[in-house]
Amino acid sequence: MTTMLSTTGLTVTFGVNKAVDALDLVVEEGQLVGLIGPNGAGKTTTVDAISGFVPCHGEVDFLGTSMTSLSATARARAGLGRTWQSSELFDDLTVLENLQVAAEKISTKGFLRDLVNPRNDDVEALEKILASVDLLAAKNQLPTELSHGQRKLVGVARALAASPAVLCMDEPAAGLDSTESLELGGRIRSLVDGGLSVLLIDHDMGLVLTVCDVIYVLDFGRLIAKGTPEEIRSSPVVIEAYLGGGSDA
Amino acid sequence: MFVSKYLQRWTTPRGIAAQVAILLGVALAIVILISANQTQALVLGLGAGALIAALALSITLNYQGSGVVNFSVGAMAMYASYIYFGLRTDGKLFLPPIPNPLALIEGVVHLFGAPSFRLPAFPAFISVSHGGSTSYSYGAAIKTAAMSAPEAMVIALAECAVLGLLFHLLIFRPLRKAPVLAKVVASIGLFILLQEIVVLRFGSDAQTVSPILPQHPVSLPRGIRIPSDQLFLTAIVILVTFLLWGIFKYTRYGIATRAAAENEKGSLILGFSPDFLAGVNWVGSTVLVGLFGILIGPINQSIDPYTVTLLVIPALAAALLARFTSFSVTVIAGLGIGMASSWIQYITNQSWFPKVGGAALPGLSDALPFVIIIVVLMLRGKSLPTRGSIETIKLPFAPKAKRALPSTALFTIVAAVLLFVVTPDWRLAIVNATVGAVICLSLVVLTGYVGQISLMQMALAGISGFTLSKVADAYHIPFPIGPLLGAVVAVGVGLLAGIPALRVRGVNLAVATFAAAMTIQSVVLGNPAWSGTNGASVAPPSMFGVTFGPNQPWSKIFGGGKGLLPNPWFGVFCLVVLALLILGVVNIRRSRMGRQMLAVRANERAAAAAGVSVSGTKILAFAISAFIAGIGGALSGYRFGSVTADYFGAVPSMLFLAFAYLGGISSVSGAVVGGMLVAGGISTMILTSWLHVSDQYTLLIAGTGLILMAIFNPQGVAGGIRELSHSLQARRHAKRGEQPQVELQEVSS
């Protein structure tokens, strides 16, 4: 199995506080890896560090290449995609245009050609992605005209439009009801079954424990457990730190 | 580790203050060692430095309190000096021209051929004196004071307090949740409005003012002398700084304002509403600049509507150096800039200073703030703060133009036909509007599509026109290579000035580009050695032996005809250029480039995560925008036959952002409307020829319109028309019981 993404000693410091402390994490090819932890555990900071949005110490390797010195844009172009907890869509562009931004690359030749005769390449491929999340009918709508759940799906579709090799999903189920969340889990699982590797962060324990192959548990920035959903369910450390007190798991 | 801790310490406000103090100290020591004359020059800049410091303090107060970078702070100081002047010399409080409903009736009557018809107007002045001359002429020297200095100052400052509150309540409070662009535009509107009110009431000429502070010379060691009023002014600004420092450090109000600057909700915890804090800061900052505006007049020996107004540029540099937070750094920087400017002026007048064409390079002191801003942006980069605010109102929508080719062709043909049938005045107005639309179009790409605010578009246009003039003179480079080369040089200069600021977010680009425009105006376009006393001359365009400049009668082109002037074929040429640029910009919006630009405008983080190079996109937009502005500059050069510093300077650059915003900054149709609104364009002709409103009111109306547009209709005139047509369409469909059509165009068009 090929290692798609790995972090070694990943550490993020804000002032004197270590938001992430020496995290070692591995995402193998075709694996759905979950990252869970209580509020403030450092989950989103981990994704921000992996995708290049916060400065960090340690190593981030993607397909055997160090990403540490690369910008967020360069990491995205290399195939390391991410979604956002609050969708962060381009509200001035239609749903299809949101996907086009992620899918298209600018070249000097393309720039000059576009000045005279702009073209829309690969629209069919993007429409297929939209169809896979049941949003084809909304392709010419603005994101502000969609429901919260639909906006979340546009965020996922936009990340997929860039054809990533690994996708880091930051709380895709936040704000969704239990039915929508379950449906989303199914979609994510089918993406992984199609060959995509995913790092999934979510508060929805039901979702993570149901769909993930491997789960990492963070608490105060430190890794406290790692294992299969069954191992995590029965881990006394996790139960004490996170699941104790009658959690939804 | 040690180095990074060291750097961290030196980038705190205290560390920066120390750096500035050390640098100034070292510079001062060197100068004092070299020559007493240079020290004399340095200390003579204290007065101007104190004013710059006060303006910078006011900018910081406004930014902390309400998130507004106030470009009108110099205009406020100037306005206050005229309130004082009017009271002191004539015992009269001047009033702004208040919109008179009767003027509309007058306008309609004038339209029907009775230009002499007049209805009563609002008064221009209110007499508040207890005596004094009423036949005083403002252009003459002071005869008798109608009011004592303390009385006049108290009334003037009271009016400043009221104005500060009104600015907050009527302009900036409604814009609390608006994007930075709307706030910048509103402050530009205020800048124009205040300046034009003073010009209307007092004229453009300088007015002599009587002393306020004692003016006896004070002797310092080594024979250095300084007027005491400059020392007083410096002492006052230092005292004010201590007061502000104390208030912001030790009072709940000050702590709440600092909290609000970080996070507006934070101030609520301390029991203050962000609105209240913003209002108090507006009143305080307006009174502060008012006081210094009044006190600086006698030091400068006169007041005029322009000099102090433009001191906003060095004040912005001082405020930026202090990261819009530290009062102590602000005042040290302000005083330092004032003194350094005075010293630069002194050394440029020395015989040993390098000469260009027999004269010292002018405007170097104007370039100082720009150099400071660029250095700060390059060194600090992303560590510069952006104020926390609740932006819920988005930038104007950037639509994809429908049926662009036929509508552009139709517009061009109609305008071209009009060129041949209208009177010369209207023909010139069409040409002015066309050239203006080109400049506005440059802002559509940069500000409308990418959300970056440039206040140097006219200066870039001027650089292009200047290059066109020089390459034609020196190397006989013909049309159309000359204008294209000019546009390329404009791109180069624009990138030099813009790239450091493009790395950072928020309003910093506006500040940097404004200072760059001032530098270009003073150093390049205003340099008599390079541009002559009447500007650099531009030869008319000529191709295949046919010259088609505005002053070539058309009969000489195709024979026959009546020899119309200005030449309508020049207008056609401008229209064709505009049409080509419009189609190019429409295609940018339709293409991947436009999508990436709008993605960057909407959300830089998400754009980067989608693989878009945020800085690359901004730089590309800046380059395209500078190129279009450069083409506009070349057209403008042809139109006037010369490139002058006044027409292509910092204030015209500001005005063009205003016109583009008024028209609708995020659409090509908005740029066309913006072109019609420019001074000398279609709107001027409608006002002067149809409504018989004097053209001196054009800028006053533009300033007022700008503020109103920023508050009530950020989409601009074109966007407003588009929204109106959409709502009418929706209503029509609703009446027929039909579903409204999807307004957005198919992407695969």
Interface residues (C-beta under 8 A of the other chain):
Chain A: S51 G52 F53 S71 A72 T73 A76 R77 G81 R82 W84 E88 L89 F90 D91 D92 L93 T94 L96 E97 N98 Q100 V101 A102 E104 K105 I106 G110 F111 D114 L115 V116 N117 P118 R119 N120 V123 K139 N140 Q141 L142 R158 A159 A162
Chain B: K394 L395 F397 A398 G584 N587 I588 R590 S591 R592 M593 G594 R595 Q596 L598 A599 R601 A602 N603 R605 A606 A607 A608 A609 A610 G611 V612 S613 V614 L620 V742 L744 Q745 E746 V747 S748
